[in-house]
Amino acid sequence: MNKPIRVLVAKPGLDGHDRGAKVIARALRDAGMEVIYTGLRQTPEMIVDAALQEDVRVIGLSILSGAHNAIVPRVLDLLAENGMIGVKVVVGGIIPDEDAEQLKKKGVAAVFQPGASLEEIVEFVRNSAAQAA
């Protein structure tokens, strides 16, 4: 019996809009994954601490505030500092194309912008978790 994929979904920064994060969390849950939703206004430290405690394989960050260039690299650094190299990070939200490419170069597995399908996200998370195992 395979263990379900454990995914942490987080809303970092001061952005108070979490509808998209909740839709993604529900889609992942409906696809058979165990989803931990941390809620609004999480710091990178809080996110990585929760990921460590929950033993997740994938972290999904939902960012609409424009703070992705500050928050995401900090999350990646904290994951590395905690030896969580295999944990995949995916980012969703309002991310300009050029920023998305830079985030991928820094280690983000994928960036999902408005219009990405739930099926595409679920399949990517499933495949990423398999690689992280």
A tleap script that builds the chain and sets N, CA, C and O, in Angstrom:
source leaprc.protein.ff14SB
mol = sequence {
  NMET ASN LYS PRO ILE ARG VAL LEU VAL ALA
  LYS PRO GLY LEU ASP GLY HIE ASP ARG GLY
  ALA LYS VAL ILE ALA ARG ALA LEU ARG ASP
  ALA GLY MET GLU VAL ILE TYR THR GLY LEU
  ARG GLN THR PRO GLU MET ILE VAL ASP ALA
  ALA LEU GLN GLU ASP VAL ARG VAL ILE GLY
  LEU SER ILE LEU SER GLY ALA HIE ASN ALA
  ILE VAL PRO ARG VAL LEU ASP LEU LEU ALA
  GLU ASN GLY MET ILE GLY VAL LYS VAL VAL
  VAL GLY GLY ILE ILE PRO ASP GLU ASP ALA
  GLU GLN LEU LYS LYS LYS GLY VAL ALA ALA
  VAL PHE GLN PRO GLY ALA SER LEU GLU GLU
  ILE VAL GLU PHE VAL ARG ASN SER ALA ALA
  GLN ALA CALA
}
set mol.1.N position { 0.839 -1.186 0.000 }
set mol.1.CA position { 0.000 0.000 0.000 }
set mol.1.C position { 0.877 1.240 0.000 }
set mol.1.O position { 1.724 1.403 0.878 }
set mol.2.N position { 0.682 2.109 -0.973 }
set mol.2.CA position { 1.462 3.333 -1.072 }
set mol.2.C position { 0.948 4.378 -0.094 }
set mol.2.O position { -0.256 4.536 0.109 }
set mol.3.N position { 1.906 5.090 0.508 }
set mol.3.CA position { 1.519 6.206 1.365 }
set mol.3.C position { 1.070 7.363 0.479 }
set mol.3.O position { 1.646 7.589 -0.585 }
set mol.4.N position { 0.051 8.091 0.909 }
set mol.4.CA position { -0.381 9.248 0.112 }
set mol.4.C position { 0.705 10.317 0.065 }
set mol.4.O position { 1.510 10.456 0.985 }
set mol.5.N position { 0.700 11.050 -1.010 }
set mol.5.CA position { 1.620 12.181 -1.157 }
set mol.5.C position { 1.211 13.253 -0.165 }
set mol.5.O position { 0.036 13.607 -0.066 }
set mol.6.N position { 2.189 13.768 0.570 }
set mol.6.CA position { 1.923 14.835 1.552 }
set mol.6.C position { 2.384 16.159 0.963 }
set mol.6.O position { 3.540 16.313 0.571 }
set mol.7.N position { 1.453 17.119 0.907 }
set mol.7.CA position { 1.707 18.423 0.300 }
set mol.7.C position { 1.345 19.509 1.305 }
set mol.7.O position { 0.296 19.455 1.947 }
set mol.8.N position { 2.216 20.482 1.429 }
set mol.8.CA position { 1.937 21.654 2.259 }
set mol.8.C position { 1.580 22.808 1.329 }
set mol.8.O position { 2.337 23.120 0.409 }
set mol.9.N position { 0.446 23.437 1.560 }
set mol.9.CA position { 0.027 24.609 0.795 }
set mol.9.C position { 0.081 25.800 1.735 }
set mol.9.O position { -0.488 25.761 2.826 }
set mol.10.N position { 0.766 26.865 1.314 }
set mol.10.CA position { 0.968 28.011 2.196 }
set mol.10.C position { 0.741 29.328 1.458 }
set mol.10.O position { 0.944 29.433 0.249 }
set mol.11.N position { 0.318 30.319 2.222 }
set mol.11.CA position { 0.135 31.690 1.736 }
set mol.11.C position { 1.152 32.569 2.459 }
set mol.11.O position { 0.860 33.086 3.538 }
set mol.12.N position { 2.328 32.743 1.891 }
set mol.12.CA position { 3.342 33.568 2.562 }
set mol.12.C position { 3.094 35.064 2.390 }
set mol.12.O position { 2.427 35.502 1.453 }
set mol.13.N position { 3.641 35.817 3.308 }
set mol.13.CA position { 3.576 37.268 3.204 }
set mol.13.C position { 2.265 37.841 3.699 }
set mol.13.O position { 1.504 37.183 4.408 }
set mol.14.N position { 2.021 39.067 3.315 }
set mol.14.CA position { 0.875 39.809 3.834 }
set mol.14.C position { -0.376 39.696 2.976 }
set mol.14.O position { -1.415 40.264 3.313 }
set mol.15.N position { -0.286 38.975 1.881 }
set mol.15.CA position { -1.425 38.783 0.989 }
set mol.15.C position { -2.557 38.080 1.732 }
set mol.15.O position { -2.338 37.031 2.338 }
set mol.16.N position { -3.748 38.636 1.694 }
set mol.16.CA position { -4.877 38.063 2.411 }
set mol.16.C position { -5.867 37.323 1.538 }
set mol.16.O position { -6.963 36.996 1.994 }
set mol.17.N position { -5.510 37.048 0.288 }
set mol.17.CA position { -6.425 36.384 -0.642 }
set mol.17.C position { -6.043 34.917 -0.751 }
set mol.17.O position { -4.991 34.591 -1.300 }
set mol.18.N position { -6.881 34.032 -0.235 }
set mol.18.CA position { -6.508 32.618 -0.233 }
set mol.18.C position { -7.473 31.697 -0.977 }
set mol.18.O position { -7.383 30.475 -0.857 }
set mol.19.N position { -8.378 32.271 -1.732 }
set mol.19.CA position { -9.337 31.432 -2.455 }
set mol.19.C position { -8.629 30.456 -3.395 }
set mol.19.O position { -8.959 29.270 -3.422 }
set mol.20.N position { -7.661 30.947 -4.161 }
set mol.20.CA position { -6.935 30.083 -5.091 }
set mol.20.C position { -6.196 28.969 -4.373 }
set mol.20.O position { -6.198 27.826 -4.831 }
set mol.21.N position { -5.566 29.290 -3.255 }
set mol.21.CA position { -4.845 28.277 -2.486 }
set mol.21.C position { -5.800 27.200 -1.987 }
set mol.21.O position { -5.461 26.017 -1.980 }
set mol.22.N position { -6.988 27.609 -1.572 }
set mol.22.CA position { -7.972 26.641 -1.087 }
set mol.22.C position { -8.494 25.764 -2.218 }
set mol.22.O position { -8.745 24.575 -2.016 }
set mol.23.N position { -8.659 26.339 -3.402 }
set mol.23.CA position { -9.104 25.554 -4.561 }
set mol.23.C position { -8.045 24.508 -4.907 }
set mol.23.O position { -8.376 23.352 -5.170 }
set mol.24.N position { -6.787 24.909 -4.908 }
set mol.24.CA position { -5.695 23.972 -5.205 }
set mol.24.C position { -5.624 22.891 -4.129 }
set mol.24.O position { -5.499 21.708 -4.444 }
set mol.25.N position { -5.705 23.293 -2.866 }
set mol.25.CA position { -5.648 22.319 -1.767 }
set mol.25.C position { -6.756 21.278 -1.917 }
set mol.25.O position { -6.526 20.086 -1.716 }
set mol.26.N position { -7.939 21.727 -2.264 }
set mol.26.CA position { -9.065 20.797 -2.430 }
set mol.26.C position { -8.831 19.868 -3.623 }
set mol.26.O position { -9.115 18.674 -3.535 }
set mol.27.N position { -8.322 20.393 -4.724 }
set mol.27.CA position { -8.060 19.556 -5.905 }
set mol.27.C position { -7.016 18.490 -5.583 }
set mol.27.O position { -7.155 17.339 -5.997 }
set mol.28.N position { -5.974 18.866 -4.847 }
set mol.28.CA position { -4.945 17.897 -4.466 }
set mol.28.C position { -5.531 16.844 -3.529 }
set mol.28.O position { -5.253 15.653 -3.668 }
set mol.29.N position { -6.339 17.292 -2.583 }
set mol.29.CA position { -6.992 16.359 -1.653 }
set mol.29.C position { -7.910 15.403 -2.402 }
set mol.29.O position { -7.914 14.200 -2.142 }
set mol.30.N position { -8.688 15.945 -3.334 }
set mol.30.CA position { -9.603 15.108 -4.108 }
set mol.30.C position { -8.861 14.112 -4.989 }
set mol.30.O position { -9.425 13.096 -5.396 }
set mol.31.N position { -7.595 14.404 -5.283 }
set mol.31.CA position { -6.760 13.497 -6.074 }
set mol.31.C position { -6.067 12.461 -5.181 }
set mol.31.O position { -5.237 11.687 -5.658 }
set mol.32.N position { -6.408 12.446 -3.882 }
set mol.32.CA position { -5.882 11.429 -2.982 }
set mol.32.C position { -4.657 11.825 -2.190 }
set mol.32.O position { -4.052 10.981 -1.528 }
set mol.33.N position { -4.280 13.082 -2.241 }
set mol.33.CA position { -3.105 13.535 -1.503 }
set mol.33.C position { -3.506 14.033 -0.118 }
set mol.33.O position { -4.636 14.472 0.098 }
set mol.34.N position { -2.564 13.957 0.808 }
set mol.34.CA position { -2.766 14.550 2.128 }
set mol.34.C position { -2.276 15.985 2.042 }
set mol.34.O position { -1.109 16.232 1.738 }
set mol.35.N position { -3.164 16.926 2.310 }
set mol.35.CA position { -2.835 18.342 2.161 }
set mol.35.C position { -2.868 19.016 3.525 }
set mol.35.O position { -3.827 18.878 4.285 }
set mol.36.N position { -1.809 19.738 3.813 }
set mol.36.CA position { -1.729 20.553 5.018 }
set mol.36.C position { -1.782 21.996 4.548 }
set mol.36.O position { -0.885 22.454 3.840 }
set mol.37.N position { -2.826 22.713 4.938 }
set mol.37.CA position { -2.951 24.120 4.568 }
set mol.37.C position { -2.608 24.961 5.788 }
set mol.37.O position { -3.261 24.853 6.826 }
set mol.38.N position { -1.589 25.794 5.665 }
set mol.38.CA position { -1.091 26.548 6.816 }
set mol.38.C position { -1.853 27.840 7.069 }
set mol.38.O position { -1.729 28.423 8.146 }
set mol.39.N position { -2.631 28.294 6.110 }
set mol.39.CA position { -3.373 29.529 6.297 }
set mol.39.C position { -2.621 30.753 5.820 }
set mol.39.O position { -1.574 30.655 5.179 }
set mol.40.N position { -3.172 31.898 6.143 }
set mol.40.CA position { -2.659 33.187 5.669 }
set mol.40.C position { -1.459 33.680 6.479 }
set mol.40.O position { -1.218 33.271 7.615 }
set mol.41.N position { -0.725 34.577 5.830 }
set mol.41.CA position { 0.331 35.374 6.457 }
set mol.41.C position { 1.429 34.550 7.118 }
set mol.41.O position { 1.818 34.805 8.258 }
set mol.42.N position { 1.919 33.562 6.384 }
set mol.42.CA position { 2.980 32.703 6.880 }
set mol.42.C position { 4.350 33.279 6.507 }
set mol.42.O position { 4.530 33.799 5.406 }
set mol.43.N position { 5.286 33.186 7.406 }
set mol.43.CA position { 6.662 33.576 7.105 }
set mol.43.C position { 7.368 32.381 6.466 }
set mol.43.O position { 6.913 31.248 6.621 }
set mol.44.N position { 8.464 32.613 5.756 }
set mol.44.CA position { 9.231 31.473 5.231 }
set mol.44.C position { 9.638 30.501 6.337 }
set mol.44.O position { 9.624 29.287 6.139 }
set mol.45.N position { 9.999 31.038 7.498 }
set mol.45.CA position { 10.399 30.181 8.614 }
set mol.45.C position { 9.239 29.300 9.081 }
set mol.45.O position { 9.434 28.118 9.366 }
set mol.46.N position { 8.053 29.861 9.158 }
set mol.46.CA position { 6.871 29.094 9.567 }
set mol.46.C position { 6.555 27.999 8.546 }
set mol.46.O position { 6.186 26.885 8.918 }
set mol.47.N position { 6.700 28.317 7.277 }
set mol.47.CA position { 6.405 27.366 6.200 }
set mol.47.C position { 7.370 26.193 6.252 }
set mol.47.O position { 6.948 25.038 6.200 }
set mol.48.N position { 8.656 26.478 6.353 }
set mol.48.CA position { 9.655 25.403 6.364 }
set mol.48.C position { 9.538 24.577 7.645 }
set mol.48.O position { 9.701 23.357 7.610 }
set mol.49.N position { 9.259 25.226 8.768 }
set mol.49.CA position { 9.069 24.495 10.020 }
set mol.49.C position { 7.895 23.526 9.899 }
set mol.49.O position { 7.992 22.372 10.318 }
set mol.50.N position { 6.787 23.994 9.326 }
set mol.50.CA position { 5.621 23.126 9.135 }
set mol.50.C position { 5.945 21.990 8.174 }
set mol.50.O position { 5.534 20.852 8.401 }
set mol.51.N position { 6.671 22.282 7.114 }
set mol.51.CA position { 7.044 21.249 6.139 }
set mol.51.C position { 7.916 20.177 6.789 }
set mol.51.O position { 7.766 18.987 6.512 }
set mol.52.N position { 8.810 20.604 7.638 }
set mol.52.CA position { 9.683 19.673 8.357 }
set mol.52.C position { 8.861 18.806 9.310 }
set mol.52.O position { 9.026 17.586 9.341 }
set mol.53.N position { 7.990 19.425 10.074 }
set mol.53.CA position { 7.161 18.686 11.038 }
set mol.53.C position { 6.200 17.721 10.348 }
set mol.53.O position { 5.940 16.631 10.856 }
set mol.54.N position { 5.683 18.114 9.210 }
set mol.54.CA position { 4.673 17.309 8.514 }
set mol.54.C position { 5.273 16.308 7.529 }
set mol.54.O position { 4.542 15.501 6.954 }
set mol.55.N position { 6.590 16.345 7.323 }
set mol.55.CA position { 7.278 15.410 6.437 }
set mol.55.C position { 6.657 15.394 5.035 }
set mol.55.O position { 6.282 14.342 4.515 }
set mol.56.N position { 6.559 16.587 4.439 }
set mol.56.CA position { 5.953 16.713 3.117 }
set mol.56.C position { 6.982 16.507 2.016 }
set mol.56.O position { 8.184 16.673 2.224 }
set mol.57.N position { 6.486 16.144 0.851 }
set mol.57.CA position { 7.348 15.993 -0.327 }
set mol.57.C position { 7.246 17.183 -1.258 }
set mol.57.O position { 8.132 17.411 -2.082 }
set mol.58.N position { 6.153 17.955 -1.130 }
set mol.58.CA position { 5.930 19.099 -2.008 }
set mol.58.C position { 5.386 20.258 -1.177 }
set mol.58.O position { 4.545 20.072 -0.297 }
set mol.59.N position { 5.889 21.465 -1.477 }
set mol.59.CA position { 5.370 22.687 -0.881 }
set mol.59.C position { 4.803 23.531 -2.014 }
set mol.59.O position { 5.483 23.786 -3.008 }
set mol.60.N position { 3.564 23.958 -1.862 }
set mol.60.CA position { 2.939 24.866 -2.815 }
set mol.60.C position { 2.778 26.229 -2.174 }
set mol.60.O position { 2.143 26.361 -1.127 }
set mol.61.N position { 3.349 27.232 -2.795 }
set mol.61.CA position { 3.254 28.604 -2.298 }
set mol.61.C position { 2.341 29.400 -3.216 }
set mol.61.O position { 2.542 29.426 -4.430 }
set mol.62.N position { 1.344 30.046 -2.640 }
set mol.62.CA position { 0.427 30.887 -3.398 }
set mol.62.C position { 0.745 32.339 -3.059 }
set mol.62.O position { 0.604 32.775 -1.916 }
set mol.63.N position { 1.183 33.085 -4.090 }
set mol.63.CA position { 1.627 34.459 -3.850 }
set mol.63.C position { 0.983 35.394 -4.867 }
set mol.63.O position { 1.192 35.254 -6.072 }
set mol.64.N position { 0.211 36.332 -4.379 }
set mol.64.CA position { -0.411 37.333 -5.246 }
set mol.64.C position { 0.127 38.733 -4.964 }
set mol.64.O position { -0.202 39.679 -5.680 }
set mol.65.N position { 0.939 38.868 -3.944 }
set mol.65.CA position { 1.351 40.186 -3.451 }
set mol.65.C position { 2.503 40.819 -4.216 }
set mol.65.O position { 2.765 42.012 -4.060 }
set mol.66.N position { 3.194 40.044 -5.038 }
set mol.66.CA position { 4.371 40.565 -5.724 }
set mol.66.C position { 5.655 40.369 -4.941 }
set mol.66.O position { 6.715 40.823 -5.372 }
set mol.67.N position { 5.579 39.703 -3.802 }
set mol.67.CA position { 6.761 39.507 -2.954 }
set mol.67.C position { 7.493 38.196 -3.254 }
set mol.67.O position { 8.341 37.772 -2.469 }
set mol.68.N position { 7.181 37.562 -4.360 }
set mol.68.CA position { 7.761 36.258 -4.685 }
set mol.68.C position { 9.287 36.267 -4.776 }
set mol.68.O position { 9.930 35.284 -4.408 }
set mol.69.N position { 9.875 37.369 -5.263 }
set mol.69.CA position { 11.337 37.409 -5.405 }
set mol.69.C position { 12.066 37.496 -4.063 }
set mol.69.O position { 13.263 37.216 -3.991 }
set mol.70.N position { 11.365 37.875 -3.016 }
set mol.70.CA position { 11.964 37.906 -1.674 }
set mol.70.C position { 11.614 36.636 -0.899 }
set mol.70.O position { 12.469 36.069 -0.219 }
set mol.71.N position { 10.377 36.195 -0.998 }
set mol.71.CA position { 9.904 35.087 -0.171 }
set mol.71.C position { 10.409 33.736 -0.660 }
set mol.71.O position { 10.920 32.946 0.133 }
set mol.72.N position { 10.276 33.464 -1.937 }
set mol.72.CA position { 10.603 32.134 -2.454 }
set mol.72.C position { 12.082 31.782 -2.252 }
set mol.72.O position { 12.369 30.681 -1.783 }
set mol.73.N position { 13.034 32.665 -2.584 }
set mol.73.CA position { 14.427 32.308 -2.325 }
set mol.73.C position { 14.712 32.029 -0.840 }
set mol.73.O position { 15.536 31.175 -0.514 }
set mol.74.N position { 14.033 32.746 0.045 }
set mol.74.CA position { 14.211 32.505 1.484 }
set mol.74.C position { 13.699 31.109 1.851 }
set mol.74.O position { 14.344 30.403 2.626 }
set mol.75.N position { 12.563 30.708 1.312 }
set mol.75.CA position { 12.045 29.356 1.562 }
set mol.75.C position { 13.038 28.319 1.055 }
set mol.75.O position { 13.331 27.349 1.755 }
set mol.76.N position { 13.554 28.511 -0.147 }
set mol.76.CA position { 14.527 27.567 -0.719 }
set mol.76.C position { 15.785 27.485 0.143 }
set mol.76.O position { 16.307 26.395 0.378 }
set mol.77.N position { 16.272 28.629 0.614 }
set mol.77.CA position { 17.452 28.644 1.483 }
set mol.77.C position { 17.198 27.890 2.781 }
set mol.77.O position { 18.041 27.113 3.228 }
set mol.78.N position { 16.044 28.118 3.379 }
set mol.78.CA position { 15.714 27.448 4.640 }
set mol.78.C position { 15.553 25.940 4.442 }
set mol.78.O position { 15.940 25.159 5.311 }
set mol.79.N position { 14.994 25.533 3.324 }
set mol.79.CA position { 14.895 24.101 3.038 }
set mol.79.C position { 16.287 23.483 2.959 }
set mol.79.O position { 16.531 22.415 3.521 }
set mol.80.N position { 17.190 24.153 2.265 }
set mol.80.CA position { 18.567 23.653 2.140 }
set mol.80.C position { 19.245 23.594 3.508 }
set mol.80.O position { 19.912 22.611 3.830 }
set mol.81.N position { 19.075 24.642 4.311 }
set mol.81.CA position { 19.683 24.677 5.649 }
set mol.81.C position { 19.189 23.543 6.536 }
set mol.81.O position { 19.903 23.090 7.431 }
set mol.82.N position { 17.965 23.086 6.286 }
set mol.82.CA position { 17.368 22.022 7.093 }
set mol.82.C position { 17.512 20.641 6.447 }
set mol.82.O position { 16.900 19.673 6.899 }
set mol.83.N position { 18.319 20.558 5.392 }
set mol.83.CA position { 18.565 19.281 4.739 }
set mol.83.C position { 17.378 18.727 3.971 }
set mol.83.O position { 17.293 17.522 3.735 }
set mol.84.N position { 16.474 19.591 3.585 }
set mol.84.CA position { 15.270 19.159 2.885 }
set mol.84.C position { 15.417 19.371 1.375 }
set mol.84.O position { 14.547 19.948 0.722 }
set mol.85.N position { 16.515 18.900 0.855 }
set mol.85.CA position { 16.863 19.128 -0.548 }
set mol.85.C position { 15.858 18.483 -1.501 }
set mol.85.O position { 15.598 19.031 -2.572 }
set mol.86.N position { 15.289 17.335 -1.137 }
set mol.86.CA position { 14.379 16.615 -2.019 }
set mol.86.C position { 12.976 17.170 -2.081 }
set mol.86.O position { 12.192 16.752 -2.933 }
set mol.87.N position { 12.634 18.096 -1.209 }
set mol.87.CA position { 11.287 18.662 -1.203 }
set mol.87.C position { 11.136 19.592 -2.409 }
set mol.87.O position { 11.940 20.503 -2.611 }
set mol.88.N position { 10.110 19.350 -3.192 }
set mol.88.CA position { 9.849 20.173 -4.371 }
set mol.88.C position { 9.009 21.380 -3.976 }
set mol.88.O position { 8.102 21.274 -3.150 }
set mol.89.N position { 9.318 22.522 -4.569 }
set mol.89.CA position { 8.571 23.751 -4.319 }
set mol.89.C position { 7.912 24.182 -5.619 }
set mol.89.O position { 8.571 24.324 -6.649 }
set mol.90.N position { 6.599 24.387 -5.554 }
set mol.90.CA position { 5.857 24.939 -6.683 }
set mol.90.C position { 5.229 26.248 -6.224 }
set mol.90.O position { 4.845 26.402 -5.064 }
set mol.91.N position { 5.134 27.177 -7.151 }
set mol.91.CA position { 4.621 28.506 -6.835 }
set mol.91.C position { 3.468 28.812 -7.775 }
set mol.91.O position { 3.526 28.520 -8.970 }
set mol.92.N position { 2.431 29.400 -7.225 }
set mol.92.CA position { 1.300 29.828 -8.029 }
set mol.92.C position { 0.938 31.256 -7.688 }
set mol.92.O position { 1.162 31.724 -6.572 }
set mol.93.N position { 0.375 31.938 -8.668 }
set mol.93.CA position { -0.062 33.302 -8.427 }
set mol.93.C position { 0.287 34.224 -9.565 }
set mol.93.O position { 0.517 33.800 -10.697 }
set mol.94.N position { 0.321 35.496 -9.235 }
set mol.94.CA position { 0.618 36.523 -10.232 }
set mol.94.C position { 2.134 36.686 -10.287 }
set mol.94.O position { 2.716 37.468 -9.536 }
set mol.95.N position { 2.758 35.936 -11.188 }
set mol.95.CA position { 4.216 35.928 -11.318 }
set mol.95.C position { 4.556 36.270 -12.767 }
set mol.95.O position { 4.210 35.507 -13.670 }
set mol.96.N position { 5.222 37.395 -13.011 }
set mol.96.CA position { 5.620 37.717 -14.389 }
set mol.96.C position { 6.522 36.624 -14.970 }
set mol.96.O position { 7.273 35.977 -14.240 }
set mol.97.N position { 6.443 36.427 -16.280 }
set mol.97.CA position { 7.208 35.372 -16.946 }
set mol.97.C position { 8.701 35.429 -16.618 }
set mol.97.O position { 9.316 34.399 -16.342 }
set mol.98.N position { 9.284 36.627 -16.649 }
set mol.98.CA position { 10.728 36.731 -16.396 }
set mol.98.C position { 11.065 36.351 -14.951 }
set mol.98.O position { 12.121 35.775 -14.692 }
set mol.99.N position { 10.183 36.668 -14.023 }
set mol.99.CA position { 10.400 36.271 -12.628 }
set mol.99.C position { 10.232 34.763 -12.473 }
set mol.99.O position { 10.966 34.125 -11.718 }
set mol.100.N position { 9.268 34.201 -13.187 }
set mol.100.CA position { 9.051 32.753 -13.126 }
set mol.100.C position { 10.306 32.011 -13.567 }
set mol.100.O position { 10.698 31.025 -12.942 }
set mol.101.N position { 10.929 32.475 -14.628 }
set mol.101.CA position { 12.156 31.831 -15.109 }
set mol.101.C position { 13.279 31.937 -14.077 }
set mol.101.O position { 14.021 30.977 -13.867 }
set mol.102.N position { 13.405 33.079 -13.445 }
set mol.102.CA position { 14.436 33.253 -12.410 }
set mol.102.C position { 14.170 32.346 -11.212 }
set mol.102.O position { 15.107 31.778 -10.651 }
set mol.103.N position { 12.918 32.203 -10.815 }
set mol.103.CA position { 12.583 31.322 -9.696 }
set mol.103.C position { 12.919 29.871 -10.026 }
set mol.103.O position { 13.400 29.129 -9.169 }
set mol.104.N position { 12.666 29.474 -11.259 }
set mol.104.CA position { 13.006 28.106 -11.679 }
set mol.104.C position { 14.515 27.896 -11.652 }
set mol.104.O position { 14.984 26.827 -11.259 }
set mol.105.N position { 15.274 28.898 -12.063 }
set mol.105.CA position { 16.739 28.794 -12.031 }
set mol.105.C position { 17.257 28.656 -10.601 }
set mol.105.O position { 18.310 28.062 -10.373 }
set mol.106.N position { 16.520 29.202 -9.648 }
set mol.106.CA position { 16.917 29.130 -8.234 }
set mol.106.C position { 16.495 27.816 -7.583 }
set mol.106.O position { 16.927 27.509 -6.472 }
set mol.107.N position { 15.649 27.034 -8.271 }
set mol.107.CA position { 15.283 25.738 -7.727 }
set mol.107.C position { 13.803 25.442 -7.611 }
set mol.107.O position { 13.433 24.357 -7.161 }
set mol.108.N position { 12.946 26.366 -8.002 }
set mol.108.CA position { 11.506 26.109 -7.983 }
set mol.108.C position { 11.180 25.097 -9.078 }
set mol.108.O position { 11.639 25.227 -10.213 }
set mol.109.N position { 10.385 24.092 -8.727 }
set mol.109.CA position { 10.063 23.036 -9.688 }
set mol.109.C position { 9.133 23.530 -10.790 }
set mol.109.O position { 9.272 23.126 -11.945 }
set mol.110.N position { 8.185 24.401 -10.445 }
set mol.110.CA position { 7.237 24.930 -11.434 }
set mol.110.C position { 6.582 26.186 -10.907 }
set mol.110.O position { 6.471 26.398 -9.700 }
set mol.111.N position { 6.151 27.017 -11.848 }
set mol.111.CA position { 5.377 28.212 -11.525 }
set mol.111.C position { 4.080 28.125 -12.323 }
set mol.111.O position { 4.091 28.013 -13.549 }
set mol.112.N position { 2.964 28.181 -11.601 }
set mol.112.CA position { 1.646 28.125 -12.241 }
set mol.112.C position { 1.018 29.500 -12.165 }
set mol.112.O position { 0.785 30.038 -11.083 }
set mol.113.N position { 0.747 30.060 -13.335 }
set mol.113.CA position { 0.167 31.392 -13.433 }
set mol.113.C position { -1.342 31.272 -13.643 }
set mol.113.O position { -1.848 30.172 -13.865 }
set mol.114.N position { -2.064 32.388 -13.575 }
set mol.114.CA position { -3.511 32.333 -13.805 }
set mol.114.C position { -3.827 31.609 -15.112 }
set mol.114.O position { -3.174 31.823 -16.134 }
set mol.115.N position { -4.834 30.756 -15.056 }
set mol.115.CA position { -5.233 29.994 -16.230 }
set mol.115.C position { -4.730 28.565 -16.239 }
set mol.115.O position { -5.179 27.760 -17.055 }
set mol.116.N position { -3.798 28.231 -15.341 }
set mol.116.CA position { -3.319 26.847 -15.267 }
set mol.116.C position { -4.480 25.953 -14.838 }
set mol.116.O position { -5.270 26.329 -13.972 }
set mol.117.N position { -4.580 24.786 -15.437 }
set mol.117.CA position { -5.692 23.901 -15.098 }
set mol.117.C position { -5.387 23.118 -13.829 }
set mol.117.O position { -4.231 22.819 -13.527 }
set mol.118.N position { -6.433 22.795 -13.099 }
set mol.118.CA position { -6.262 21.993 -11.884 }
set mol.118.C position { -5.653 20.635 -12.219 }
set mol.118.O position { -4.828 20.124 -11.462 }
set mol.119.N position { -6.048 20.053 -13.337 }
set mol.119.CA position { -5.511 18.760 -13.748 }
set mol.119.C position { -4.009 18.842 -13.977 }
set mol.119.O position { -3.263 17.946 -13.583 }
set mol.120.N position { -3.570 19.924 -14.616 }
set mol.120.CA position { -2.140 20.121 -14.873 }
set mol.120.C position { -1.371 20.232 -13.549 }
set mol.120.O position { -0.298 19.647 -13.400 }
set mol.121.N position { -1.910 20.967 -12.616 }
set mol.121.CA position { -1.254 21.147 -11.323 }
set mol.121.C position { -1.199 19.833 -10.563 }
set mol.121.O position { -0.152 19.468 -10.029 }
set mol.122.N position { -2.317 19.119 -10.509 }
set mol.122.CA position { -2.355 17.837 -9.803 }
set mol.122.C position { -1.351 16.865 -10.402 }
set mol.122.O position { -0.609 16.210 -9.670 }
set mol.123.N position { -1.320 16.766 -11.703 }
set mol.123.CA position { -0.399 15.836 -12.361 }
set mol.123.C position { 1.057 16.226 -12.109 }
set mol.123.O position { 1.903 15.361 -11.881 }
set mol.124.N position { 1.347 17.522 -12.149 }
set mol.124.CA position { 2.719 17.960 -11.887 }
set mol.124.C position { 3.125 17.632 -10.454 }
set mol.124.O position { 4.229 17.139 -10.220 }
set mol.125.N position { 2.250 17.897 -9.505 }
set mol.125.CA position { 2.558 17.600 -8.101 }
set mol.125.C position { 2.760 16.099 -7.919 }
set mol.125.O position { 3.686 15.679 -7.224 }
set mol.126.N position { 1.909 15.296 -8.533 }
set mol.126.CA position { 2.048 13.843 -8.433 }
set mol.126.C position { 3.405 13.386 -8.978 }
set mol.126.O position { 4.095 12.590 -8.341 }
set mol.127.N position { 3.782 13.885 -10.143 }
set mol.127.CA position { 5.068 13.519 -10.738 }
set mol.127.C position { 6.249 14.032 -9.927 }
set mol.127.O position { 7.256 13.337 -9.786 }
set mol.128.N position { 6.131 15.250 -9.390 }
set mol.128.CA position { 7.200 15.814 -8.581 }
set mol.128.C position { 7.403 15.019 -7.297 }
set mol.128.O position { 8.536 14.791 -6.872 }
set mol.129.N position { 6.321 14.606 -6.694 }
set mol.129.CA position { 6.404 13.815 -5.465 }
set mol.129.C position { 7.067 12.473 -5.732 }
set mol.129.O position { 7.831 11.978 -4.904 }
set mol.130.N position { 6.777 11.889 -6.881 }
set mol.130.CA position { 7.398 10.613 -7.235 }
set mol.130.C position { 8.909 10.790 -7.382 }
set mol.130.O position { 9.674 9.908 -6.992 }
set mol.131.N position { 9.342 11.910 -7.934 }
set mol.131.CA position { 10.781 12.180 -8.073 }
set mol.131.C position { 11.426 12.443 -6.726 }
set mol.131.O position { 12.596 12.123 -6.519 }
set mol.132.N position { 10.654 13.036 -5.798 }
set mol.132.CA position { 11.200 13.373 -4.476 }
set mol.132.C position { 11.292 12.152 -3.572 }
set mol.132.O position { 12.002 12.172 -2.567 }
set mol.133.N position { 10.575 11.089 -3.929 }
set mol.133.CA position { 10.534 9.898 -3.066 }
set mol.133.C position { 11.844 9.134 -3.082 }
set mol.133.O position { 11.969 8.111 -2.409 }
savepdb mol mol.pdb
quit
